[in-house]
Amino acid sequence: MNELSLFTGAGGGVLGTKSLGWNSVGYVEFNSYCQQVIAQRIEDGCLDEAPIFGDINDFVKSGASKKYKGFVDVVTAGFPCQPFSVAGKQKGKDDSRNMWPATIQCIRDIRPRYALLENVPGLLNSGYFGEILTTLAEAGFDAKWVVLGADDVGAPHRRKRLWIMAYTRLPVADPKSEPSHGINDHPGISMGREQVSQSGNRSWSNDVADSDSKGLEGQREESSRAGEELRNVSDQGWWPTEPNVGRVAHGVASRVDRLKAIGNGQVPAVAATAWRVLSNG
């Protein structure tokens, strides 16, 4: 599938979707250091060659987003989490860093078959989650979501994130990109959904997940096949342990930029697993 990546960061999420066989047709990233990383990875051949855009608001206002209509199968977006993080002031819609309005406008302009969205689990209890589901529904998308972390794919740290898959009311994607396992095959993970009937009525389920987090109690389901699936992810050889990220004092400015990019970045294996889980749930 053709992917337009919003808030690409240093490209962790794109590496994950590339492992699914997707083709990147555009990157939108505001941070200049991350732009340099993306450009270098394109030159290295790690990422697909495609335009790199800057601020998402300019991307929308300039009309660039509309030029992707009919050319993009999936929009991915890890939109800024600061307005919803429990570590911040949780201003939500009143936070100037809230980029959901620009994100949903891109989705309206492009009309992809899917959107894969990422944010912190705190978004579920922020009071803004309903706004996200409502605007997606108004744009013609149903949605389902799951909380999934790096520890679920074999990494030695949790890094839980909320993953939302929005999808149009059309048949699902090419099964070649979607394995046969489903959401219920993963222990400790349960999924929430929001669907819109033809009459416009919306139904929400309350089995949203991360049973280890207060207020996000999920239904824990054990499965022998689940443990095998997650072991397969961690045994691929490229994510056995935390990678060396070069956290040394040499070149302080670059080091700060690098650590910020890593801190904000997505774990490739988690992004890929989130898609597999949600597309088959």
Backbone torsions as a table, in degrees:
resi	resn	phi	psi	omega
1	MET	NA	151.5	175.5
2	ASN	-85.2	129.1	-176.0
3	GLU	-117.3	133.0	166.9
4	LEU	-105.0	121.9	-176.2
5	SER	-100.5	118.5	173.5
6	LEU	-99.3	145.5	-178.4
7	PHE	53.1	52.3	-172.6
8	THR	-63.0	-28.9	-175.3
9	GLY	63.0	-141.0	179.6
10	ALA	-88.2	6.3	171.2
11	GLY	98.9	11.6	-180.0
12	GLY	-60.4	-45.9	179.7
13	GLY	-65.1	-37.2	-180.0
14	VAL	-67.4	-36.1	174.8
15	LEU	-61.3	-36.7	177.8
16	GLY	-65.7	-46.6	-179.6
17	THR	-71.5	-27.4	175.4
18	LYS	-63.7	-33.1	177.5
19	SER	-67.8	-17.2	175.4
20	LEU	-85.6	-5.9	-179.3
21	GLY	92.7	11.9	-179.6
22	TRP	-76.9	158.3	179.0
23	ASN	-114.4	122.4	179.7
24	SER	-81.4	128.4	-178.6
25	VAL	-115.3	3.0	178.0
26	GLY	178.5	147.1	178.1
27	TYR	-127.2	134.1	176.6
28	VAL	-121.3	113.6	-176.1
29	GLU	-150.3	126.7	-175.1
30	PHE	-79.1	-38.1	-173.0
31	ASN	-70.7	127.2	-175.2
32	SER	-67.3	-37.0	178.1
33	TYR	-62.7	-46.0	179.4
34	CYS	-64.3	-35.2	175.6
35	GLN	-59.4	-41.5	178.9
36	GLN	-63.9	-40.0	178.7
37	VAL	-63.7	-45.2	179.1
38	ILE	-59.7	-46.8	-179.4
39	ALA	-60.3	-40.5	179.8
40	GLN	-67.9	-39.7	178.7
41	ARG	-68.4	-30.1	173.5
42	ILE	-66.3	-44.5	179.8
43	GLU	-63.8	-36.5	178.1
44	ASP	-69.7	-19.7	-175.6
45	GLY	90.1	6.2	178.5
46	CYS	-75.3	-34.0	179.2
47	LEU	-117.1	156.7	-179.9
48	ASP	-70.9	144.4	176.8
49	GLU	-72.4	124.2	-177.9
50	ALA	-164.2	160.1	-180.0
51	PRO	-61.8	145.7	174.6
52	ILE	-112.0	114.9	179.0
53	PHE	-99.1	161.9	-179.2
54	GLY	-95.6	-118.2	-175.4
55	ASP	-60.5	133.2	-176.8
56	ILE	-66.2	-32.2	177.9
57	ASN	-64.1	-41.0	175.8
58	ASP	-66.6	-36.6	178.6
59	PHE	-58.9	-40.1	179.5
60	VAL	-76.1	-50.9	-174.6
61	LYS	-63.8	-32.4	-178.8
62	SER	-74.7	-12.7	-177.4
63	GLY	88.0	1.7	-178.8
64	ALA	-62.8	-35.2	-178.8
65	SER	-62.4	-39.1	-177.7
66	LYS	-66.5	-24.3	-180.0
67	LYS	-69.9	-14.8	179.3
68	TYR	-90.0	-4.1	-179.3
69	LYS	-61.3	131.5	-179.9
70	GLY	85.3	-2.5	-176.1
71	PHE	-118.7	-8.3	-174.7
72	VAL	-119.3	129.2	176.2
73	ASP	-87.8	-35.2	-175.3
74	VAL	-143.7	132.3	171.8
75	VAL	-101.2	126.8	175.4
76	THR	-109.3	143.6	-175.9
77	ALA	-157.7	113.3	168.7
78	GLY	-96.2	73.6	-172.2
79	PHE	-65.3	151.0	-170.3
80	PRO	-49.6	136.3	-174.2
81	CYS	-96.5	-12.3	-173.6
82	GLN	-54.9	-37.7	-179.9
83	PRO	-65.7	-16.0	-172.5
84	PHE	-120.9	-8.6	-175.8
85	SER	-70.3	140.8	177.2
86	VAL	-68.6	-14.9	178.2
87	ALA	-82.9	-10.2	-178.8
88	GLY	-107.7	-161.8	-177.9
89	LYS	-86.7	-7.8	175.7
90	GLN	54.3	50.9	179.1
91	LYS	-79.5	-14.9	176.3
92	GLY	59.4	-125.4	-176.3
93	LYS	-63.8	-20.5	-178.8
94	ASP	-87.6	-0.9	178.6
95	ASP	-85.7	130.3	-178.7
96	SER	-64.0	-17.2	179.5
97	ARG	-87.8	1.2	178.4
98	ASN	-70.8	108.2	-177.4
99	MET	-104.5	13.4	177.2
100	TRP	-63.4	-41.7	178.7
101	PRO	-55.8	-40.1	178.3
102	ALA	-70.6	-35.9	-180.0
103	THR	-64.9	-48.2	-179.1
104	ILE	-67.7	-29.3	176.2
105	GLN	-66.4	-39.4	175.1
106	CYS	-60.4	-43.7	-179.9
107	ILE	-63.4	-40.5	176.9
108	ARG	-63.2	-42.4	-177.2
109	ASP	-67.5	-39.4	-170.9
110	ILE	-89.7	-32.2	-178.7
111	ARG	54.8	56.3	177.3
112	PRO	-73.6	169.0	174.5
113	ARG	-74.1	-30.7	-176.0
114	TYR	-139.3	159.4	166.1
115	ALA	-136.7	131.9	175.8
116	LEU	-112.2	113.0	-171.9
117	LEU	-114.6	146.4	-178.2
118	GLU	-135.1	140.6	176.6
119	ASN	-161.8	-175.2	179.4
120	VAL	-79.4	151.1	177.8
121	PRO	-58.3	-25.2	179.3
122	GLY	-60.3	-18.3	177.7
123	LEU	-59.7	-32.3	-178.1
124	LEU	-61.1	-34.5	-176.9
125	ASN	-107.6	12.1	-174.1
126	SER	-79.1	-16.0	-172.9
127	GLY	90.2	-6.7	-177.8
128	TYR	-105.0	-10.8	-176.9
129	PHE	-61.4	-37.9	177.6
130	GLY	-61.7	-35.4	177.1
131	GLU	-63.4	-41.0	179.4
132	ILE	-64.2	-46.9	179.3
133	LEU	-64.7	-38.7	-179.6
134	THR	-64.1	-47.0	-178.5
135	THR	-68.6	-33.3	174.7
136	LEU	-65.0	-43.3	179.5
137	ALA	-62.9	-42.0	178.7
138	GLU	-63.4	-28.3	178.6
139	ALA	-84.9	-1.8	176.1
140	GLY	96.8	23.0	-177.1
141	PHE	-118.7	137.9	163.9
142	ASP	-87.9	169.0	-177.8
143	ALA	-149.1	151.5	169.4
144	LYS	-142.8	157.6	-170.9
145	TRP	-148.5	161.9	-179.8
146	VAL	-154.4	149.6	171.8
147	VAL	-99.2	123.6	-174.2
148	LEU	-142.1	138.8	-177.6
149	GLY	-127.6	174.4	179.9
150	ALA	-62.6	-31.8	178.9
151	ASP	-66.0	-20.6	178.7
152	ASP	-76.5	-13.4	179.3
153	VAL	-119.4	21.6	170.9
154	GLY	98.4	2.7	179.0
155	ALA	-82.3	156.1	-177.1
156	PRO	-87.5	26.6	174.9
157	HIS	-147.7	160.2	-171.0
158	ARG	-80.9	-63.5	178.2
159	ARG	48.9	52.8	-178.0
160	LYS	-67.2	140.2	177.7
161	ARG	-139.1	149.1	173.4
162	LEU	-88.6	127.4	178.2
163	TRP	-116.8	128.9	-179.0
164	ILE	-120.3	127.9	172.0
165	MET	-109.3	116.1	173.9
166	ALA	-98.8	141.1	-175.6
167	TYR	-146.1	143.3	177.2
168	THR	-74.3	164.3	-177.7
169	ARG	-82.0	63.1	-179.1
170	LEU	-131.4	167.7	175.7
171	PRO	-56.6	152.3	-178.4
172	VAL	-69.6	172.9	-172.5
173	ALA	-68.4	173.5	177.0
174	ASP	-51.3	121.8	-177.5
175	PRO	-62.5	-16.1	178.3
176	LYS	-62.0	-27.9	-178.9
177	SER	-95.3	3.1	-175.5
178	GLU	-127.6	113.4	179.7
179	PRO	-68.9	171.3	-171.2
180	SER	-81.8	-11.5	-178.3
181	HIS	-79.8	162.6	-175.8
182	GLY	-133.1	-177.9	-175.5
183	ILE	-60.4	-37.7	-176.1
184	ASN	-74.5	-4.4	177.7
185	ASP	-86.4	-1.9	-175.8
186	HIS	-109.4	123.4	-178.0
187	PRO	-69.8	141.0	173.7
188	GLY	76.5	7.2	-178.4
189	ILE	-123.1	125.2	172.7
190	SER	-128.4	158.4	-167.5
191	MET	-119.7	143.7	174.2
192	GLY	-103.9	156.3	-179.6
193	ARG	-138.2	156.5	169.2
194	GLU	-141.1	121.5	-179.6
195	GLN	-125.5	150.5	-178.1
196	VAL	-118.9	123.6	178.8
197	SER	-78.2	169.4	179.8
198	GLN	-61.7	-24.1	178.9
199	SER	-81.0	-6.4	179.0
200	GLY	94.5	-1.6	178.9
201	ASN	-75.6	138.2	-177.9
202	ARG	-108.1	140.7	175.8
203	SER	-123.8	132.0	178.9
204	TRP	-114.0	146.1	169.3
205	SER	-105.1	154.2	-176.1
206	ASN	-103.0	9.2	-177.6
207	ASP	-87.8	43.4	176.4
208	VAL	-73.4	155.7	-155.0
209	ALA	-114.2	-172.7	-174.4
210	ASP	90.6	82.0	-173.9
211	SER	-68.3	-10.0	179.1
212	ASP	-90.3	-6.7	-176.6
213	SER	-105.3	137.9	178.5
214	LYS	-63.8	134.1	176.9
215	GLY	83.3	-5.1	179.9
216	LEU	-123.8	41.2	-175.3
217	GLU	-62.0	130.9	178.3
218	GLY	-118.5	166.6	178.1
219	GLN	-87.7	119.1	-178.2
220	ARG	-84.1	126.1	-179.6
221	GLU	-122.1	124.1	-179.1
222	GLU	-96.1	141.8	178.4
223	SER	-154.4	132.7	178.5
224	SER	-65.3	-32.7	179.3
225	ARG	-68.8	-28.5	-179.9
226	ALA	-64.4	-48.1	179.9
227	GLY	-60.0	-39.0	178.7
228	GLU	-64.4	-40.7	-179.9
229	GLU	-61.7	-47.2	-178.4
230	LEU	-69.6	-32.3	175.2
231	ARG	-65.5	-36.7	178.3
232	ASN	-61.8	-38.7	178.9
233	VAL	-63.6	-46.4	-175.1
234	SER	-76.0	-18.0	-178.2
235	ASP	-91.5	8.8	-178.8
236	GLN	-70.3	-15.3	174.5
237	GLY	98.5	-22.4	-176.8
238	TRP	-98.6	-2.7	176.6
239	TRP	-140.6	50.1	179.2
240	PRO	-76.8	-31.8	-178.6
241	THR	-144.5	176.4	176.3
242	GLU	-64.8	128.5	-178.0
243	PRO	-73.7	158.4	174.8
244	ASN	-73.1	121.2	-177.6
245	VAL	-108.9	11.6	173.3
246	GLY	63.8	44.9	-176.3
247	ARG	-81.7	75.7	179.6
248	VAL	-121.3	166.3	-174.2
249	ALA	-80.9	-12.4	-177.5
250	HIS	-63.8	128.5	179.7
251	GLY	67.4	66.1	-170.5
252	VAL	-56.9	-45.5	-177.3
253	ALA	-60.1	-46.7	179.0
254	SER	-63.4	-38.5	-179.4
255	ARG	-61.6	-42.9	179.2
256	VAL	-63.0	-45.2	178.2
257	ASP	-60.4	-41.8	-177.9
258	ARG	-65.7	-45.0	-179.8
259	LEU	-65.2	-36.4	177.1
260	LYS	-64.6	-42.5	-179.9
261	ALA	-63.8	-40.0	179.1
262	ILE	-67.1	-43.5	-179.1
263	GLY	-62.5	-36.6	-179.6
264	ASN	-85.6	-12.6	-169.9
265	GLY	-76.8	165.2	176.0
266	GLN	-98.3	145.7	174.4
267	VAL	-79.8	119.9	-175.1
268	PRO	-51.9	-45.1	-177.9
269	ALA	-64.5	-31.3	179.4
270	VAL	-72.0	-42.9	178.9
271	ALA	-59.2	-44.8	-179.9
272	ALA	-65.7	-42.5	-179.5
273	THR	-67.1	-38.0	177.6
274	ALA	-58.5	-44.1	178.6
275	TRP	-61.7	-46.2	-178.7
276	ARG	-61.4	-43.0	-179.3
277	VAL	-64.5	-48.8	-174.1
278	LEU	-73.0	-33.8	-178.0
279	SER	-74.8	-10.4	179.6
280	ASN	-121.3	6.5	-177.2
281	GLY	-79.4	NA	NA
